[in-house]
Amino acid sequence: MNNKDLALISDAAKFLSLDMIDKAESGHPGIVLSAAEIMTTLFCRHLRIDSNNPNWTNRDRFILSAGHGSSILYSLMHLRGFDFTINDLKNFRQLGSNTPGHPEKNEKLGIDCSTGPLGQGIAMALGMAIGGYHLDKTYNQKDISIFDAKIYVLCGDGDLQEGIALEAFSLLGTLGLNNVIFLYDSNDIQLDGRVDIVNTENVRMKFESMNFFYQEVKDGHNFDAINEAILKAKAEDNRPSIIEFRTKIGYKTDLEGTEKCHGSPLGKERTEKLKALLEWNHPPFTVPEKTYKLMERVNNYFHEEFLAHDKKRKKFETKYPEIYKEVAFVFGEKKQYDFSEFAPFPIGFSDATRNVAGQILDKLTMHNSEFIGGSADVSSSTKVKGAGGIFSKENAKGRHLMFGVREHAMAAAINGLNLFANFQSYCGSFFVFANYMIPAIRMSALMNLPVRYIFSHDSLYVGEDGPTHHPVEHLVQLRSIPGFNVMRPASANETLLCMKIAFNGDFPSAICLTRQNIVDQGLYDPEGVSKGAYIYAKEEGPLDGIVVATGNEVNLALKVKDALAKKNIFIRVVSMPSDYLFDLQNEKYQNSIIPDSCSKTVFLEMGSVYAGYKYCRHVYGLNRFGKSGKMQDVAAFYKFTEEDFIEYYLALK
């Protein structure tokens, strides 16, 4: 395909995109005009995707980290034969359309992940690169290679300024992964004006210092220069690549080089002027037949790539059946984990729930090759590790990921791992640092990815580390995320059951665990845990009230129950390991656990009070930061003792 043909395709994509934005009266034309040639070259000459087989396991992945450029992505996916119709393009940014304002994960349509919050795509690429490199070096055989996908990321000036991007780039360079290529649309403009007002760093020096293969293309609108740079990046064996394409935002319009075209439509008048300048004599949303014919050749070429790979895959399956079986998860085979190897913990068993979860995870990772994860420099404390040793360039078979102190990139990376190949991906940190991770956790829920966040040090019982390490508002924050399952088990047996739910569920989960020991009372109910809440200890006489508790506080509620029974006051203790699962139950079940007829209901939790009012008329919690001290002293200071709670309960009307 010559440059004249590429220009025709590029112009078709440009004007489809501008027509979309003008019709919607909303969108980002600046990136369309700065990156059209980059995107066209990539999609026509390099990106191995097949519209006939959108879930092809060895397809290249494309991440539009600069998600505001969605219109150019939709236009090119339409031309590449994916199920984006002209009518879909006409409904850009409209309710219920296939063409939302920022890309949303849709395997059928070839959208590999949701993007929009800048930097998230860059860090998801970190996870995809780890997953791809691991598969390549672990399972490919000398005579048959079935894993060699590349990850391409289009990013912009704003992307690179986000902290999560630096975290991800730094770890990618340290790992030296060569299967990811960043296409940097460097146009010197961002939403509020010139980039040099806020950022004057030397991009080459920055990336070379992080062990990246850096290239600069001085004319990012030149097809030959773009193509040559991508070819060199693909040939690089030892490092990740970034190509800085020097482009012009709003290219060839009277707004070129200004922020005025970043996030506002050009308008039909400017669009028509540009069409005249580029001799594009076609009505809105019209693509010349020649363009479709050219793209048919492109699509056929990559379909042949798919067919050739599929033959290799089948040959691999025949010649290496045991290895193929081990990577069945890559090809979409769903597995249920029965946890039968884990015997129930005996009554009186005492340990920190972080230790219990760590032991369970160790066994799961040892026996299941799809398990991969790690912690942000705290694996010795969270107990969240992977099997096979530390993942590195020299030990790509390792499934223990050392993320360093990079919580935000870690959270996004496990999203990327799951997106890439159905890995059972997970990560761990202290619960208080969930605040560093929430944007990526939100993306987990938005894409409905079954990833797992395993948090230890779940309350003020952390003690001496003080208020900077005491989670207070964190449970409420995570519970407020739609579609996100937050679990806080009250014992070793509840922890076992919560792990089973998390790793068998088709939704993202957080498991919040203790540093301190909890004594298992043997009162757990597997069915009750699966329903999110259950009667942990039933009242032994006329029901006076109900205490709903989570985690460590369940045992506190049990002590209070026993003490009140001596006064002939009978209460019910409800353990609620998961409000998310409880909310999924029918009203009859919910009312059987916390009946409306009971007026004295208390939610007991060492954290923010706001979540509890959803279930109870009263809440015993705290909306203050903690203090440094021994955990028993901190608990007493904040009145989380048997005596204090009894006094509170007896005063209720």
Disulfide bonds with the S-S distance in Angstrom:
none
